[in-house]
Amino acid sequence: MTEPRYPNESPEYREARDRLLEEEKALIEQVGRVAELRRQLPPGGRLKEDYQFQWANEGRVGQPVRLSELFGDKPTLLLYNFMYGPGWDKPCLSCTSLMDGFDRTAYQVSQDAAFCGIAKAPAEKINAWARTRGWSQINLVSGFGTNYQADYRCQGENDEMQLPVLHVFRKRDGDIYHFWGTELPSNHVDTVWPYWNLMDFTPEGRPDRDMPPQNFRSEFLEKHYLDQ
């Protein structure tokens, strides 16, 4: 057992904390091993088509942009599909929580890789929601009218049944290839979700709720997803 580190801590606390520290070290090492295995994946499939999206950022709403153009001068593109279908009143609460965090970290990420959020809703609806949430850093596009979400398993049986999926594409020898995509049925981007991860540090742990607390409701989500 190491010496106490904090004021008035008991020997029992320090002993238990040291045991936990070993588990935390093992977890970090496992995350590193998984990341290394991911980097060793062989090339995925060539991009099915160079989809023409529409910008949803303020000042260029509705302007066309190809998926290939989203790379900018970077070799890698992270493209997160958040759940917001054409007929939805408001997007998914959980996806909004993730996008809140993604927007604020987009500046750092975009120094090394292109980073973009996409939804099936029309560009005008995405832009309106971005203004409501104060998103100003991350690139936003609409896949409305394209087959992107259907081709890359970001939706169910129709355009309204959207799924949260993070895809990574890379440029290689003049072509674009799929590198990796989330395939777990739930908590597929858990490691980059600020809300749940911060709650893991608390004595209470993660609250017993399906989604992060929000100051809005999504009636479409409640009717078609949560009541099933």
Secondary structure as UniProt FT lines:
FT   TURN            7..8
FT   HELIX           11..39
FT   STRAND          52..55
FT   TURN            58..59
FT   TURN            61..62
FT   STRAND          64..66
FT   HELIX           67..71
FT   TURN            72..73
FT   STRAND          76..81
FT   TURN            86..87
FT   HELIX           93..109
FT   TURN            110..112
FT   STRAND          114..119
FT   HELIX           123..133
FT   STRAND          139..142
FT   TURN            144..145
FT   HELIX           148..151
FT   TURN            152..153
FT   TURN            159..160
FT   STRAND          165..172
FT   TURN            173..174
FT   STRAND          175..181
FT   TURN            188..189
FT   HELIX           190..192
FT   HELIX           194..199
FT   TURN            200..201
FT   TURN            203..204
FT   HELIX           219..221
FT   HELIX           222..226
//
